[in-house]
Structure formats: structure tokens, C-alpha cells
Amino acid sequence: MAQREQYLFVCVNRRPEGNPKGSCAAKGSEAIYEELRKVLAERGLNRVKARACSCSCLDMCSEGPSICVEPHHVMYRGVTLADVPEIADALAAGRVVDRLVAGKP
């Protein structure tokens, strides 16, 4: 399999309930990861353009679910299932979803 242009690392970290940092998994990141994989495959983006990968903590669980897009060093925060199609559209078009980028209002 060829190397993809982009990799999306979806935090699926799970901390114990009540942890003050929270966790992306408790906020639905596992379902987001599965949906992202499905949408990328349906659109044919998974073969060359992008691959969704699960990962442990990205130090953004308090703002999670979070996704790190590499090699562009873009960090999405507060991602929901409803955001997945827009993220896929942005990947296909070579842009980012500005409203999800960490550090932006």
C-alpha cells in the first residue's frame, strides 16, 4: 500500500470517569474514528489521499474529541460525528475546516 498524503490521528484515549481532563473516547471519538474511516473509504480517499488512524492522548482531551492532521500539523478540536463529512470534503479539496482548528475562536 502506498503512503498517503495525509494521516488523521483520532484520539481515542479513555481516562477513568471523573478525571478532570476528561477523555476524547468518553466524548464520542471512537464513533468519529469509525465514521471517518467509512467516509474516507466511500469517497475513495483512503487509498492515496488520507488514512484515519486511532491514537492515544493528543493532550487536547479537555477540548476533544481531537484529530491531528499530518503532515500539515493541523489540530481539530471539539469534533462531532456531524463534522466528519465536512472534514472529508476539506481533505479532498486540500483545505482545512477553520472552525474546528484548535486555537481559533
N, C-alpha and C positions, 0 to 999 in steps of 0.2 A: 504494500500500500504506500502510495506517495505521501510525502509530508504535506500537511495542509498549510494554507496561507495564514490561518488564524486558529488559535485554540481558545476556547471559552472554559475557564476553570470555575465551576459552580461549587460554592462552599456548601457542603452537606454536614458540617460539623454539628454534633449534638452534645450539649452540655447538660448536666443534671438540671431538672426543673428547679426554678428558683434562683439559678445563678444570675447575678446582677448583669453580666454581659449578655445574657440571652444566648440563643444559638440560631443559626440560619435554618437548620433542619426543623426546629420547633416552629419556624415561621413559614414552612412550606417549600423549602428549597429542593427537597428530594423529588417532589412532583414537578417542579420547574425544570430540574435536570432531565427528567424523563421526557417531558413535553418538548424541551429544546432539542433533544436527540431525535425525537419523532419528526418535528417540523423541519429540521435540517435535512433529514433523510427524504421526506416527502418532496422537498424542493430541490433535491439533488445537490445540495450544498455540502454534504458530508463527505463526498469523495475527494474533493480538491480544495474547496474554499474554507471550510471550517469544521472543527470537531469539538463537540461538547465533552468535557471531562469532569468527573467529580473530584473534589479535593477536600482537604481538611481546612482548618481555620485560615481565613484571609485577614484576620484582625478587623473585620467590619461587621461582626455579628450584631452589634448594637444597632446597626443601620440595615441589617440584612433583610431578606436574602441578598447575597452579593455574588457578583460574577466578575472575574478578571479576564479581560480580553488581551491576549498576547499575539503578536509581538508589539502591539500598539500601546501597551501599558495603560489601558482604559479600565477603570473600575466602576462597575454599575452597583448601585445600592438600592434597597427597597424594591427589588424586582418582584413582580407578581406573575401568575400564570397568564394573565391578560396581556402582559408585556412581551411574551415570547414571540408572537408573530411580528411585532414591530422590530424586535432585536434581529430576527432573521431577515427582514426587509432591509434593515440597515447594513447587515453583513453583505448581502447580495449587492447593494449599491455602493459599498466601500465608504460608508459613513458611520457615525455613532448616534445613539439616542441621547441627545444632550440632556433631556430632563431626568435621566437616570444616572448621569455621571456624578460620582462622589465629589463633593467639594463645590458643586454648582448649586445655586439657590433653586 
